[in-house]
């Protein structure tokens, strides 16, 4: 479910106001100086969380039932489209991945999204191991 959409006419001084993340393990400081169309911004306003926590909440929402999400040793990766005509993750290096459900996938378009903060690891548990490189 999407958060409440921010008001388009929010005053700049209100957007610049420093806030503190409501997640006790984080308590990061943030402002709402992000694009109105940014999904993380919507989460930030609806749940009073910083951008980093909003990013991981959005990842958790997107990972549900996704076969493209990879978590290895607390780090999150995403398998991009193999037919991408633009940039490829890790410069197009070939990766072989074995998922905990037994699937094996080879990709030349793996994107690293970062180390998952401890307070989100229960929602984003390891689901694979790397067989290469």
C-alpha positions as a Markdown table, in Angstrom:
| # | Residue | x | y | z |
|---|---|---|---|---|
| 1 | Unk | 0.0 | 0.0 | 0.0 |
| 2 | Unk | 1.3 | 3.4 | -0.9 |
| 3 | Unk | 1.8 | 6.1 | 1.6 |
| 4 | Unk | -0.1 | 9.4 | 1.6 |
| 5 | Unk | 1.0 | 11.6 | -1.3 |
| 6 | Unk | 2.7 | 14.8 | -0.2 |
| 7 | Unk | 1.1 | 18.1 | -0.9 |
| 8 | Unk | 2.4 | 19.6 | -4.1 |
| 9 | Unk | 2.4 | 23.1 | -2.5 |
| 10 | Unk | 4.4 | 22.2 | 0.6 |
| 11 | Unk | 6.4 | 25.3 | 1.6 |
| 12 | Unk | 10.2 | 25.1 | 1.0 |
| 13 | Unk | 10.8 | 25.9 | 4.7 |
| 14 | Unk | 8.7 | 22.9 | 5.7 |
| 15 | Unk | 10.5 | 20.7 | 3.2 |
| 16 | Unk | 13.9 | 21.9 | 4.5 |
| 17 | Unk | 12.9 | 21.2 | 8.2 |
| 18 | Unk | 15.2 | 18.7 | 9.7 |
| 19 | Unk | 13.4 | 15.6 | 11.0 |
| 20 | Unk | 14.6 | 12.5 | 12.9 |
| 21 | Unk | 13.8 | 9.0 | 11.6 |
| 22 | Unk | 11.1 | 7.2 | 13.6 |
| 23 | Unk | 12.9 | 3.9 | 13.5 |
| 24 | Unk | 14.6 | 3.5 | 16.8 |
| 25 | Unk | 17.6 | 1.5 | 15.4 |
| 26 | Unk | 18.2 | 4.3 | 12.9 |
| 27 | Unk | 17.3 | 7.8 | 14.3 |
| 28 | Unk | 18.9 | 9.3 | 11.2 |
| 29 | Unk | 18.3 | 13.0 | 10.4 |
| 30 | Unk | 16.6 | 13.9 | 7.1 |
| 31 | Unk | 14.7 | 16.6 | 5.2 |
| 32 | Unk | 12.0 | 16.2 | 2.6 |
| 33 | Unk | 14.0 | 17.9 | -0.2 |
| 34 | Unk | 13.3 | 15.1 | -2.6 |
| 35 | Unk | 11.3 | 15.0 | -5.8 |
| 36 | Unk | 7.5 | 14.8 | -5.4 |
| 37 | Unk | 7.5 | 11.7 | -7.7 |
| 38 | Unk | 10.1 | 9.8 | -5.7 |
| 39 | Unk | 8.6 | 6.7 | -4.1 |
| 40 | Unk | 11.0 | 7.0 | -1.2 |
| 41 | Unk | 9.7 | 10.5 | -0.5 |
| 42 | Unk | 6.1 | 9.2 | -0.2 |
| 43 | Unk | 7.3 | 6.6 | 2.3 |
| 44 | Unk | 9.3 | 9.2 | 4.2 |
| 45 | Unk | 6.3 | 11.4 | 4.7 |
| 46 | Unk | 3.8 | 8.6 | 5.4 |
| 47 | Unk | 6.0 | 6.8 | 7.9 |
| 48 | Unk | 8.3 | 9.6 | 9.2 |
| 49 | Unk | 11.5 | 7.8 | 8.2 |
| 50 | Unk | 14.8 | 8.9 | 6.6 |
| 51 | Unk | 15.6 | 8.3 | 3.0 |
| 52 | Unk | 17.8 | 5.3 | 3.8 |
| 53 | Unk | 15.0 | 3.5 | 5.7 |
| 54 | Unk | 12.5 | 4.5 | 3.1 |
| 55 | Unk | 14.8 | 3.0 | 0.4 |
| 56 | Unk | 15.0 | -0.4 | 2.3 |
| 57 | Unk | 11.2 | -0.4 | 3.0 |
| 58 | Unk | 10.7 | 0.1 | -0.8 |
| 59 | Unk | 13.1 | -2.7 | -1.6 |
| 60 | Unk | 11.3 | -5.0 | 0.9 |
| 61 | Unk | 8.0 | -4.2 | -0.8 |
| 62 | Unk | 9.5 | -4.8 | -4.3 |
| 63 | Unk | 11.2 | -8.1 | -3.3 |
| 64 | Unk | 8.1 | -9.9 | -2.3 |
| 65 | Unk | 7.7 | -12.9 | -4.7 |
| 66 | Unk | 10.5 | -11.5 | -7.0 |
| 67 | Unk | 12.8 | -14.0 | -8.6 |
| 68 | Unk | 15.3 | -11.2 | -9.4 |
| 69 | Unk | 16.2 | -10.2 | -5.8 |
| 70 | Unk | 19.4 | -11.7 | -4.5 |
| 71 | Unk | 20.6 | -11.4 | -0.9 |
| 72 | Unk | 24.1 | -12.8 | -0.1 |
| 73 | Unk | 25.8 | -12.2 | 3.3 |
| 74 | Unk | 23.5 | -9.4 | 4.1 |
| 75 | Unk | 24.1 | -7.6 | 0.9 |
| 76 | Unk | 21.3 | -6.9 | -1.6 |
| 77 | Unk | 21.6 | -7.4 | -5.4 |
| 78 | Unk | 19.2 | -7.2 | -8.3 |
| 79 | Unk | 19.3 | -9.2 | -11.5 |
| 80 | Unk | 18.7 | -6.7 | -14.4 |
| 81 | Unk | 17.4 | -7.4 | -17.9 |
| 82 | Unk | 20.0 | -9.4 | -19.9 |
| 83 | Unk | 18.9 | -7.7 | -23.1 |
| 84 | Unk | 19.7 | -4.2 | -21.7 |
| 85 | Unk | 21.2 | -2.0 | -24.3 |
| 86 | Unk | 22.5 | 0.4 | -21.7 |
| 87 | Unk | 24.9 | 0.0 | -18.8 |
| 88 | Unk | 25.1 | -3.4 | -17.1 |
| 89 | Unk | 25.8 | -4.1 | -13.5 |
| 90 | Unk | 29.4 | -4.9 | -12.6 |
| 91 | Unk | 30.4 | -3.9 | -16.1 |
| 92 | Unk | 28.7 | -7.0 | -17.6 |
| 93 | Unk | 30.7 | -9.5 | -15.6 |
| 94 | Unk | 29.2 | -13.0 | -15.6 |
| 95 | Unk | 27.8 | -14.2 | -12.2 |
| 96 | Unk | 26.4 | -17.6 | -11.4 |
| 97 | Unk | 24.0 | -17.7 | -8.4 |
| 98 | Unk | 22.4 | -20.6 | -6.5 |
| 99 | Unk | 19.2 | -19.7 | -4.7 |
| 100 | Unk | 18.2 | -21.4 | -1.5 |
| 101 | Unk | 15.2 | -22.9 | -3.4 |
| 102 | Unk | 17.6 | -24.8 | -5.7 |
| 103 | Unk | 17.4 | -22.5 | -8.7 |
| 104 | Unk | 20.7 | -21.6 | -10.5 |
| 105 | Unk | 20.9 | -18.4 | -12.5 |
| 106 | Unk | 23.6 | -16.9 | -14.7 |
| 107 | Unk | 23.6 | -13.2 | -15.4 |
| 108 | Unk | 25.7 | -10.5 | -16.9 |
| 109 | Unk | 23.6 | -7.8 | -15.4 |
| 110 | Unk | 23.8 | -8.0 | -11.6 |
| 111 | Unk | 23.4 | -4.7 | -9.6 |
| 112 | Unk | 24.6 | -4.2 | -6.1 |
| 113 | Unk | 22.1 | -2.2 | -4.0 |
| 114 | Unk | 24.0 | -2.1 | -0.8 |
| 115 | Unk | 24.5 | -3.7 | 2.6 |
| 116 | Unk | 21.2 | -4.2 | 4.3 |
| 117 | Unk | 21.0 | -2.4 | 7.7 |
| 118 | Unk | 20.7 | -4.9 | 10.6 |
| 119 | Unk | 17.2 | -3.7 | 11.5 |
| 120 | Unk | 15.9 | -4.8 | 8.0 |
| 121 | Unk | 17.7 | -8.1 | 7.7 |
| 122 | Unk | 14.8 | -10.1 | 9.2 |
| 123 | Unk | 12.7 | -8.8 | 6.2 |
| 124 | Unk | 15.5 | -9.4 | 3.7 |
| 125 | Unk | 17.2 | -12.7 | 4.7 |
| 126 | Unk | 19.9 | -14.3 | 2.7 |
| 127 | Unk | 18.3 | -16.2 | -0.2 |
| 128 | Unk | 21.3 | -17.3 | -2.3 |
| 129 | Unk | 25.0 | -17.9 | -2.6 |
| 130 | Unk | 27.4 | -16.9 | -5.4 |
| 131 | Unk | 29.1 | -19.7 | -7.4 |
| 132 | Unk | 31.2 | -17.2 | -9.4 |
| 133 | Unk | 33.2 | -15.1 | -9.8 |
